[in-house]
Amino acid sequence: MTIRSPSLSRPPIPRTVWALGFVSLFMDLSSELIHALLPIFLVSTMGMSVVALGALEGAAEAATMIVKVFSGPLSDWLGKRRGLLLVGYGLAALTKPLFPLAMSSATVVVARMVDRIGKGIRGAPRDALVADVAPATIRGACYGLRQSMDTIGAVAGPLAAIALMFAFADHIRTVLWFAVIPAFVCVGVLLFGVREPDRDPDTTPRRFKSPLQWSAVREFTGRYWFVVAIGATFTLARFSEAFLVLRAQQAGFDLAWVPAVMAVMNIAYALSAYPVGKLSDRADRRVLLAIGLVLLIAADLLLGYKTSPAFVYGGAALWGLHMGFTQGILAAMVADASPAALRGTAFGLFNLASGAAMLFSSLLAGWLWQSFGAPVTFWASAALVSAPLMMCAFAPRQSQTAITQLRP
């Protein structure tokens, strides 16, 4: 019998990664309970136009990504990431009561923007902290695990929304109050469960440098910038999931069942993110990313073709699978291509480019939806995906060190 050397065995997932996973789970449960109902609440109850909804979603997600460009390098400069995580998750928790209290769309817009700014503050430091504690041989698995736990919360949120809508006779404001509890549980888990490693002082920058300065930009190689380009063009083709909720309403779903489309999407996401992340530690990440882009094209075609429940659910499931095949892998590709001491900055710059693309994407989707209808919106997305799909063929391969260390 052949006994594998201990040096060749896979190390366990670090405790901090598990704790960050539970933090993400509770916050996503809270956020997705709200977001599964928010598009209907804004468009049907408060009279917001689809173009305005697209602008809000684009601006909110762009704010998230653009704020990351500062929170990432700030965490590099501080040498600590946990404090920024507490600020980001705490700010998001404090916005949750504003949604059920809102008497106008302006209050919802403010709450949504502040909530997403909180997400931006925590996003890059959290991703960088995962890279800090994860052994290189299981980095893809660690990102996949955290993303899967995040998505479990994103599944539980819409399911809770469905149950609560039935329990409270479609009274949306009452249901939104239930999002407050898991948001504050999340902050408690972060406060008492997340620890970060001591960093080598030699790898901590002595002076804070904005990544908008050329001195910081030149630290990254062409390999890194190619990953940024793929991420930005991909984001340009993938607009907000709010349009999935509106598509479910077009399909004739009862109001209480509209969140089911988000539940289906997130179930597919949760089931695929960790296995795909683990597989990416042994396989070519470019191929897995390309599969995810093909899945997005298939989702767009289904969602654009017909409004029957079968097509909407099928499109939502494929949409979730494409997320599982792309989000963790893109994060691992950024970590692979960036210096260890500047990972926060690297994730910040990556998200700055993606944020600009997200703003334009959601504005475009809202305009297409209102001017030409939902089918044209989804078909346009499918056409745009061809650009990052072709780029995958020219993307640099990840380092083979992690792969060869795992082979017996």
VEXDREN-2710 file (C-alpha; in Angstrom, 1 decimal):
% VEXDREN-2710
k/r/px/py/pz
1/MET/0.0/0.0/0.0
2/THR/1.3/3.5/-0.9
3/ILE/1.2/6.0/1.9
4/ARG/1.1/9.6/0.9
5/SER/3.7/11.9/2.4
6/PRO/2.3/14.4/4.9
7/SER/3.8/17.2/2.7
8/LEU/1.6/16.1/-0.1
9/SER/-1.7/15.9/1.9
10/ARG/-4.2/18.7/1.6
11/PRO/-4.1/21.1/4.6
12/PRO/-7.5/21.7/6.4
13/ILE/-9.6/24.8/5.7
14/PRO/-8.4/27.5/8.2
15/ARG/-10.8/28.4/11.1
16/THR/-10.9/32.0/9.9
17/VAL/-12.2/31.0/6.5
18/TRP/-15.0/29.1/8.2
19/ALA/-15.8/32.1/10.4
20/LEU/-15.9/34.4/7.5
21/GLY/-18.2/32.0/5.8
22/PHE/-20.7/32.2/8.6
23/VAL/-20.4/36.0/8.7
24/SER/-21.2/36.1/5.0
25/LEU/-24.1/33.6/5.5
26/PHE/-25.9/35.7/8.0
27/MET/-25.4/39.0/6.2
28/ASP/-26.6/37.5/2.9
29/LEU/-29.6/35.9/4.6
30/SER/-30.5/39.5/5.8
31/SER/-29.7/41.2/2.5
32/GLU/-31.3/38.7/0.2
33/LEU/-34.5/38.6/2.2
34/ILE/-34.8/42.3/1.4
35/HIS/-33.5/42.2/-2.2
36/ALA/-35.8/39.4/-3.2
37/LEU/-38.7/41.8/-2.6
38/LEU/-37.1/45.2/-3.2
39/PRO/-37.6/45.5/-7.0
40/ILE/-41.3/44.7/-6.7
41/PHE/-41.6/47.1/-3.7
42/LEU/-39.9/49.9/-5.7
43/VAL/-41.6/49.4/-9.1
44/SER/-45.1/48.2/-8.1
45/THR/-45.6/49.9/-4.7
46/MET/-43.6/53.1/-5.0
47/GLY/-43.9/53.7/-8.8
48/MET/-40.2/53.7/-9.7
49/SER/-39.5/53.2/-13.4
50/VAL/-37.4/50.2/-14.6
51/VAL/-34.8/52.7/-16.0
52/ALA/-34.5/54.3/-12.5
53/LEU/-34.3/50.8/-10.9
54/GLY/-31.5/49.9/-13.3
55/ALA/-29.7/53.2/-12.4
56/LEU/-30.1/52.5/-8.7
57/GLU/-28.9/48.9/-9.0
58/GLY/-26.0/50.0/-11.2
59/ALA/-25.0/52.9/-8.9
60/ALA/-25.3/50.7/-5.8
61/GLU/-23.2/47.9/-7.1
62/ALA/-20.7/50.4/-8.6
63/ALA/-20.4/52.1/-5.3
64/THR/-19.6/48.7/-3.7
65/MET/-16.8/48.0/-6.2
66/ILE/-15.4/51.5/-6.2
67/VAL/-15.2/51.8/-2.4
68/LYS/-13.2/48.6/-2.5
69/VAL/-10.4/50.4/-4.3
70/PHE/-9.7/52.4/-1.1
71/SER/-10.6/49.8/1.5
72/GLY/-8.2/47.3/0.0
73/PRO/-5.0/49.4/0.0
74/LEU/-6.1/50.8/3.4
75/SER/-6.1/47.3/4.8
76/ASP/-2.6/46.7/3.3
77/TRP/-1.3/49.9/4.9
78/LEU/-2.8/49.1/8.3
79/GLY/-1.6/45.5/8.2
80/LYS/-4.9/44.6/9.7
81/ARG/-8.2/43.7/7.9
82/ARG/-10.6/42.9/10.7
83/GLY/-11.3/46.5/11.8
84/LEU/-12.5/47.4/8.3
85/LEU/-14.7/44.3/8.2
86/LEU/-16.4/45.4/11.4
87/VAL/-17.0/48.9/9.9
88/GLY/-18.4/47.4/6.7
89/TYR/-20.7/44.8/8.1
90/GLY/-21.7/47.1/11.0
91/LEU/-22.7/49.9/8.5
92/ALA/-24.8/47.4/6.5
93/ALA/-26.5/46.1/9.6
94/LEU/-27.5/49.6/10.7
95/THR/-29.3/50.2/7.3
96/LYS/-31.6/47.2/7.6
97/PRO/-34.3/49.0/9.6
98/LEU/-34.5/51.8/7.1
99/PHE/-36.1/49.6/4.4
100/PRO/-39.4/48.7/6.4
101/LEU/-39.5/52.3/7.8
102/ALA/-39.2/53.9/4.3
103/MET/-42.2/56.1/3.3
104/SER/-40.6/57.2/-0.1
105/SER/-38.3/55.7/-2.7
106/ALA/-35.7/58.3/-1.7
107/THR/-35.3/56.6/1.7
108/VAL/-34.9/53.2/0.1
109/VAL/-32.3/54.7/-2.3
110/VAL/-30.3/56.1/0.5
111/ALA/-30.5/52.8/2.5
112/ARG/-29.5/50.8/-0.5
113/MET/-26.5/53.0/-1.3
114/VAL/-25.3/53.1/2.3
115/ASP/-25.7/49.3/2.5
116/ARG/-23.6/48.8/-0.6
117/ILE/-21.0/51.2/0.6
118/GLY/-20.7/49.0/3.7
119/LYS/-20.2/46.0/1.4
120/GLY/-17.5/47.9/-0.5
121/ILE/-15.7/48.7/2.7
122/ARG/-15.6/45.0/3.8
123/GLY/-15.2/43.3/0.4
124/ALA/-11.6/43.7/-0.6
125/PRO/-10.2/43.3/3.0
126/ARG/-12.2/40.1/3.4
127/ASP/-11.0/38.6/0.1
128/ALA/-7.4/39.6/1.0
129/LEU/-7.8/38.1/4.5
130/VAL/-8.9/34.8/2.9
131/ALA/-5.7/34.9/0.8
132/ASP/-3.6/35.8/3.9
133/VAL/-4.8/32.7/5.8
134/ALA/-5.3/30.2/3.0
135/PRO/-2.4/27.9/2.0
136/ALA/-1.7/28.3/-1.7
137/THR/-2.5/24.6/-2.4
138/ILE/-6.1/25.1/-1.3
139/ARG/-6.7/28.7/-2.1
140/GLY/-9.4/28.0/-4.7
141/ALA/-11.2/25.7/-2.2
142/CYS/-11.1/28.4/0.5
143/TYR/-12.6/31.0/-1.8
144/GLY/-15.2/28.5/-3.0
145/LEU/-16.1/27.5/0.6
146/ARG/-16.6/31.1/1.7
147/GLN/-18.7/31.8/-1.4
148/SER/-20.8/28.7/-0.9
149/MET/-21.6/29.7/2.6
150/ASP/-22.4/33.2/1.5
151/THR/-24.7/31.7/-1.1
152/ILE/-26.4/29.5/1.5
153/GLY/-27.5/32.7/3.2
154/ALA/-28.6/34.0/-0.1
155/VAL/-30.8/30.9/-0.5
156/ALA/-32.2/31.2/3.0
157/GLY/-33.1/34.8/2.5
158/PRO/-35.6/34.4/-0.4
159/LEU/-37.0/31.2/1.2
160/ALA/-37.6/33.1/4.4
161/ALA/-39.2/35.9/2.3
162/ILE/-41.6/33.4/0.7
163/ALA/-42.7/31.9/4.1
164/LEU/-43.1/35.3/5.7
165/MET/-45.1/36.7/2.8
166/PHE/-47.6/33.9/3.2
167/ALA/-47.5/34.3/7.0
168/PHE/-48.2/38.0/6.9
169/ALA/-50.5/38.1/3.9
170/ASP/-48.1/39.8/1.4
171/HIS/-47.4/42.7/3.8
172/ILE/-43.9/43.6/2.6
173/ARG/-43.0/46.1/5.3
174/THR/-43.6/43.6/8.1
175/VAL/-41.5/41.0/6.3
176/LEU/-38.6/43.4/5.8
177/TRP/-38.3/43.8/9.6
178/PHE/-37.2/40.2/9.9
179/ALA/-34.0/41.1/8.0
180/VAL/-32.7/43.1/11.0
181/ILE/-32.0/40.0/13.2
182/PRO/-29.5/38.0/11.1
183/ALA/-27.6/41.3/10.2
184/PHE/-26.7/41.9/13.8
185/VAL/-25.9/38.2/14.4
186/CYS/-23.4/38.5/11.6
187/VAL/-21.7/41.4/13.4
188/GLY/-21.5/39.2/16.5
189/VAL/-19.9/36.3/14.7
190/LEU/-17.3/38.6/13.1
191/LEU/-16.5/40.3/16.5
192/PHE/-15.9/37.1/18.4
193/GLY/-15.1/34.5/15.7
194/VAL/-12.7/36.0/13.2
195/ARG/-9.0/36.3/13.9
196/GLU/-6.2/37.3/11.5
197/PRO/-2.6/36.1/11.3
198/ASP/0.3/38.3/12.4
199/ARG/1.8/39.8/9.3
200/ASP/5.5/40.1/8.6
201/PRO/6.4/43.8/9.1
202/ASP/8.7/43.6/6.1
203/THR/5.6/42.9/3.8
204/THR/3.5/45.8/5.3
205/PRO/3.8/49.1/3.3
206/ARG/5.1/51.9/5.6
207/ARG/3.1/54.6/3.8
208/PHE/-0.5/54.5/2.5
209/LYS/-0.5/54.8/-1.3
210/SER/-3.7/55.4/-3.3
211/PRO/-3.9/52.8/-6.1
212/LEU/-4.9/55.7/-8.3
213/GLN/-1.2/56.8/-8.2
214/TRP/1.0/55.5/-11.0
215/SER/3.6/54.3/-8.4
216/ALA/1.0/51.7/-7.2
217/VAL/-0.3/50.8/-10.6
218/ARG/3.2/49.8/-11.8
219/GLU/3.5/47.2/-9.1
220/PHE/1.2/44.8/-11.1
221/THR/2.2/42.7/-14.0
222/GLY/0.5/42.3/-17.4
223/ARG/-0.9/39.0/-16.1
224/TYR/-2.8/40.8/-13.4
225/TRP/-4.2/43.5/-15.8
226/PHE/-5.4/40.8/-18.2
227/VAL/-7.5/39.3/-15.3
228/VAL/-8.9/42.8/-14.6
229/ALA/-9.9/43.2/-18.3
230/ILE/-11.7/39.8/-18.2
231/GLY/-13.5/40.8/-15.0
232/ALA/-14.6/44.2/-16.4
233/THR/-15.9/42.8/-19.7
234/PHE/-17.7/40.0/-17.9
235/THR/-19.4/42.5/-15.5
236/LEU/-20.5/44.6/-18.5
237/ALA/-22.4/41.6/-19.8
238/ARG/-23.9/40.5/-16.4
239/PHE/-26.5/43.0/-15.1
240/SER/-28.2/43.1/-11.7
241/GLU/-30.3/40.1/-10.5
242/ALA/-33.1/42.6/-9.9
243/PHE/-34.1/42.0/-13.5
244/LEU/-34.6/38.3/-12.7
245/VAL/-37.2/39.3/-10.1
246/LEU/-39.0/41.5/-12.6
247/ARG/-38.9/38.7/-15.1
248/ALA/-40.6/36.4/-12.5
249/GLN/-43.3/39.0/-12.0
250/GLN/-43.8/39.1/-15.8
251/ALA/-44.2/35.3/-15.8
252/GLY/-47.3/35.7/-13.6
253/PHE/-45.9/34.5/-10.3
254/ASP/-48.0/35.3/-7.2
255/LEU/-46.3/38.1/-5.2
256/ALA/-45.3/35.7/-2.4
257/TRP/-43.6/33.3/-4.9
258/VAL/-41.6/36.0/-6.7
259/PRO/-38.6/35.5/-4.3
260/ALA/-38.5/31.8/-5.4
261/VAL/-36.5/32.8/-8.5
262/MET/-33.7/34.2/-6.3
263/ALA/-33.8/31.0/-4.2
264/VAL/-33.4/28.8/-7.3
265/MET/-30.6/30.9/-8.5
266/ASN/-28.7/30.9/-5.2
267/ILE/-29.2/27.1/-4.7
268/ALA/-27.5/26.5/-7.9
269/TYR/-24.8/29.0/-6.9
270/ALA/-24.3/27.4/-3.5
271/LEU/-24.1/23.9/-4.8
272/SER/-21.5/24.7/-7.4
273/ALA/-19.2/27.4/-5.9
274/TYR/-17.2/25.1/-3.5
275/PRO/-16.8/22.1/-5.8
276/VAL/-15.7/24.4/-8.7
277/GLY/-13.3/26.3/-6.4
278/LYS/-11.8/23.0/-5.2
279/LEU/-11.5/21.7/-8.8
280/SER/-9.8/24.9/-9.9
281/ASP/-6.9/24.1/-7.6
282/ARG/-6.2/21.1/-9.8
283/ALA/-7.5/22.2/-13.2
284/ASP/-7.1/25.1/-15.6
285/ARG/-9.0/28.0/-14.2
286/ARG/-9.4/29.5/-17.6
287/VAL/-11.4/26.5/-18.8
288/LEU/-13.7/26.6/-15.8
289/LEU/-14.3/30.4/-16.2
290/ALA/-15.1/29.8/-19.9
291/ILE/-17.7/27.2/-18.8
292/GLY/-19.3/29.7/-16.5
293/LEU/-19.6/32.3/-19.3
294/VAL/-21.3/29.7/-21.6
295/LEU/-23.7/29.0/-18.8
296/LEU/-24.5/32.7/-18.6
297/ILE/-25.3/32.8/-22.4
298/ALA/-27.6/29.8/-21.9
299/ALA/-29.4/31.5/-19.0
300/ASP/-29.9/34.7/-21.0
301/LEU/-31.3/32.8/-24.0
302/LEU/-33.8/30.9/-21.8
303/LEU/-34.9/34.0/-19.9
304/GLY/-35.3/36.0/-23.1
305/TYR/-37.2/33.3/-25.0
306/LYS/-40.3/32.9/-22.9
307/THR/-42.0/34.0/-19.7
308/SER/-43.3/30.6/-18.6
309/PRO/-42.3/29.5/-15.0
310/ALA/-40.3/26.6/-16.4
311/PHE/-38.1/28.9/-18.5
312/VAL/-37.7/31.5/-15.7
313/TYR/-36.7/28.8/-13.2
314/GLY/-34.4/27.2/-15.7
315/GLY/-32.8/30.5/-16.6
316/ALA/-32.4/31.3/-12.9
317/ALA/-30.7/28.0/-12.2
318/LEU/-28.3/28.5/-15.1
319/TRP/-27.6/32.0/-13.9
320/GLY/-26.7/30.6/-10.4
321/LEU/-24.4/28.0/-12.0
322/HIS/-22.6/30.6/-14.0
323/MET/-22.0/32.5/-10.7
324/GLY/-20.6/29.4/-9.1
325/PHE/-18.2/28.9/-12.0
326/THR/-17.0/32.5/-12.1
327/GLN/-17.0/34.4/-8.8
328/GLY/-14.6/32.4/-6.7
329/ILE/-12.4/31.6/-9.7
330/LEU/-12.0/35.3/-10.6
331/ALA/-11.0/36.0/-7.0
332/ALA/-8.5/33.2/-7.0
333/MET/-7.1/34.5/-10.3
334/VAL/-6.6/38.0/-8.8
335/ALA/-4.9/36.5/-5.8
336/ASP/-2.6/34.4/-8.0
337/ALA/-1.5/37.3/-10.1
338/SER/-0.9/39.9/-7.4
339/PRO/2.0/40.4/-4.8
340/ALA/1.1/39.2/-1.3
341/ALA/1.7/42.6/0.3
342/LEU/-0.6/44.3/-2.1
343/ARG/-3.5/41.9/-2.4
344/GLY/-6.0/44.4/-0.9
345/THR/-4.9/46.9/-3.5
346/ALA/-5.2/44.3/-6.2
347/PHE/-8.8/43.4/-5.3
348/GLY/-9.6/47.1/-5.0
349/LEU/-8.4/47.9/-8.5
350/PHE/-10.1/44.9/-9.9
351/ASN/-13.4/46.0/-8.4
352/LEU/-12.9/49.6/-9.5
353/ALA/-12.9/48.4/-13.1
354/SER/-15.8/46.1/-12.5
355/GLY/-17.7/48.8/-10.7
356/ALA/-17.5/51.2/-13.7
357/ALA/-18.7/48.3/-15.9
358/MET/-21.6/47.4/-13.6
359/LEU/-22.9/51.0/-13.6
360/PHE/-23.0/51.1/-17.4
361/SER/-24.4/47.6/-17.6
362/SER/-27.4/48.2/-15.3
363/LEU/-28.2/51.5/-17.0
364/LEU/-28.1/49.8/-20.4
365/ALA/-30.3/46.9/-19.1
366/GLY/-32.9/49.3/-17.7
367/TRP/-33.0/51.3/-20.9
368/LEU/-33.3/48.2/-23.1
369/TRP/-36.0/46.7/-20.9
370/GLN/-38.1/49.9/-20.9
371/SER/-37.5/50.7/-24.6
372/PHE/-37.5/47.3/-26.3
373/GLY/-38.7/44.8/-23.7
374/ALA/-37.2/42.1/-21.5
375/PRO/-36.2/39.6/-24.3
376/VAL/-34.0/42.2/-26.0
377/THR/-32.3/42.9/-22.6
378/PHE/-31.4/39.3/-22.1
379/TRP/-30.3/38.7/-25.7
380/ALA/-28.0/41.7/-25.5
381/SER/-26.4/40.3/-22.4
382/ALA/-25.8/37.0/-24.2
383/ALA/-24.1/38.8/-27.1
384/LEU/-21.9/40.8/-24.8
385/VAL/-20.6/37.6/-23.0
386/SER/-18.8/36.6/-26.2
387/ALA/-16.1/39.2/-25.5
388/PRO/-14.8/37.8/-22.2
389/LEU/-15.4/34.2/-23.5
390/MET/-12.9/34.8/-26.3
391/MET/-10.5/36.5/-23.9
392/CYS/-10.3/33.3/-21.8
393/ALA/-8.3/31.6/-24.6
394/PHE/-5.5/34.2/-24.2
395/ALA/-5.6/34.5/-20.4
396/PRO/-2.4/33.4/-18.5
397/ARG/-2.5/30.0/-16.7
398/GLN/-2.2/30.0/-12.9
399/SER/1.0/28.9/-11.3
400/GLN/1.5/25.2/-11.5
401/THR/3.1/25.1/-8.0
402/ALA/-0.2/24.5/-6.2
403/ILE/-1.2/21.8/-8.6
404/THR/2.1/19.8/-8.5
405/GLN/2.2/20.0/-4.7
406/LEU/-1.1/18.1/-4.6
407/ARG/-0.1/15.3/-6.8
408/PRO/1.2/12.1/-5.3
END
